[in-house]
Amino acid sequence: MQALDAISDPTRRKILELLFNGEKGAGEIAGHFDISSAAISQHLKVLRECNLIQVRVDGQRRMHSLDYKGWKEIQDWIDRAKVFWEGRLDALEKELKANKKRKEKI
């Protein structure tokens, strides 16, 4: 699964938002949701496989944190979209200004 596909799920986005504040154990993450711990484990697995989070073992606990390697795919996509839209929005702005000037002449 691609990173963009992974963040399309609202539960996974919420997990990532929780991890913006620092690493958390799986149980702590699960406590923020009304779904089973098994379901949260599956979401965590998807995020790990996309390199959006990483896990470290701390005794009996699995501590999850953001893995910045996987965010490059998302940033690259955003950069491409930004270039695409900026050019079109600039052209639209130019056309709207030209249209306004034409109307003012009438």
N, C-alpha and C positions, 0 to 999 in steps of 0.2 A: 504494500500500500504506500502511496506517495504521501508526503507530509501534508500537502493541501487537502487530500482526501481525508486524512486523519483529523484535521482541524475542522472539517465540515460538520462533525458531530458535536452537538452542544454539550454533552457530558464531557467529552475530551477537552473542549475549549475551557470548560469550568475547571477541570483538573489542572490544566496549564496555568490558568489564572491563580489558582491556589498556590502553585509552585513559584509564581512570580515573587512571592514573599519569603521564599526559602524552602529548603528541603523538608519533606514530610514523610512519615511512615504511611504504609498502605492503609492501615486502620484509621489513621487520622483523616486521610483523604476520603475513605469510604464513609466516615461520619458526616460528611457534608451532603450525602445523597440519600434518596429514598429507594435505592436499588440494592441488590445483593452484593456482598463482598466479592463473589465470583464474577459478577458483571463488571465491577470496578477493576478486578484483576485483568480481565480481558481488555478493557480500555487501556490500562497501563501497559499491557503487552504490545498493543498496537502503537502506542506512543514511543515505546522503547525501540520497536522494530523500525520506526521512521526516524530514529535518532533525535527525537524531540525531547526525550527525557532519558536520564541514566539512573541506574540503581546501584547502591553500595550496600554491602552487608554490614550490619552493626549488631553483632551477637545474634539474637533471634529475630531482629527487625530488618526489614528491607526499606532503606531510606531512598526516596525518590527526589530528584532535582532536575532542573532544566539541563539539557544537553545542547549547547549552542551550535554544534555541528549541523544538526538537522534543520536549523532555522535558515540556513543559507538558501535552500530551495524556495522557501516562502519569500524571502527577501528578493531573490532573483525574479520571481514571478511578479511581485509588487513593483519592482523597478521597471520591468517590461510594460506592465499595465500603465504605469505612470507616464512613461514616454509616449505610449499610444494615445492616452487621453489628453495629455498636455498639448500635444500638437493639434488635436481636433478641437479642443476647447479654445485654443488661441485663434484658430481659423474661424470658429463660431463667433468669438468676440469681435474679430475684425469685420466679419460680415454684418453683424448687428450694428456696429458703429457706422458702417457704410450705408446700411439701410436707413438708419436714423437721419443721416445727413441728406439722403435723397428725399426723405419725407419732409424735412425742414425746408427744402428748396421749393416744394410744391405750395 
